[in-house]
Amino acid sequence: MGLIVVEGLQFYSHHGYYKEEQVLGGKYTVDIYMNVNLDEAAATDDLKKTINYEEIYLLTKAEMEVHAKLIEHVCQRILDKVKSKYPNINYVKVRVSKYNPPLKGSVERVYVELESKN
C-alpha cells in the first residue's frame, strides 16, 4: 500500500455564497491524498498501473471551473470524480482551501476536507 499526494493545485475560481465572490472570484488551492496499492507500478515502471497526476489535475481543474456557492460542494464533486476515475483507490481525502474569505476580520484561508474509504 502506498500514498500518493497531489498537493497545492492552485486555481482562481468564482465560488461563494455572496454575489461579489461569484463575480470577482478568488484564490483556491486543492490537496488530494490517495491510498492505493503501488506494488505493480513500482515493479513495472508502468504509468497505467498507478495514479496519473495529470489526470488528477485536469479533473480537479474541470470541477473548479464549475461555479458553486459552497466549497463543501466543490470538494465533494472532486472526491467523487477521483473515486470514479480510479476505483482501485482504497482511501481518498480532498481539501479545498479558500483564501481571503469575506469575513469581518483578517483570515488567511478556510478549508473543507472530505474523505472516503472503499
C-alpha positions, 0 to 999 in steps of 0.5 A, spaced: 500 500 500 502 506 498 500 514 498 500 518 493 499 526 494 497 531 489 498 537 493 497 545 492 493 545 485 492 552 485 486 555 481 482 562 481 475 560 481 468 564 482 465 560 488 461 563 494 455 564 497 455 572 496 454 575 489 461 579 489 465 572 490 461 569 484 463 575 480 470 577 482 472 570 484 478 568 488 484 564 490 483 556 491 488 551 492 486 543 492 490 537 496 488 530 494 491 524 498 490 517 495 491 510 498 492 505 493 496 499 492 503 501 488 506 494 488 505 493 480 507 500 478 513 500 482 515 493 479 513 495 472 515 502 471 508 502 468 504 509 468 497 505 467 498 501 473 498 507 478 495 514 479 496 519 473 497 526 476 495 529 470 489 526 470 488 528 477 489 535 475 485 536 469 479 533 473 480 537 479 481 543 474 474 541 470 470 541 477 473 548 479 471 551 473 464 549 475 461 555 479 458 553 486 456 557 492 459 552 497 466 549 497 463 543 501 460 542 494 466 543 490 470 538 494 465 533 494 464 533 486 472 532 486 472 526 491 467 523 487 470 524 480 477 521 483 473 515 486 470 514 479 476 515 475 480 510 479 476 505 483 482 501 485 483 507 490 482 504 497 482 511 501 481 518 498 481 525 502 480 532 498 481 539 501 479 545 498 482 551 501 479 558 500 483 564 501 481 571 503 474 569 505 469 575 506 469 575 513 469 581 518 476 580 520 483 578 517 483 570 515 488 567 511 484 561 508 478 556 510 478 549 508 473 543 507 476 536 507 472 530 505 474 523 505 472 516 503 474 509 504 472 503 499 
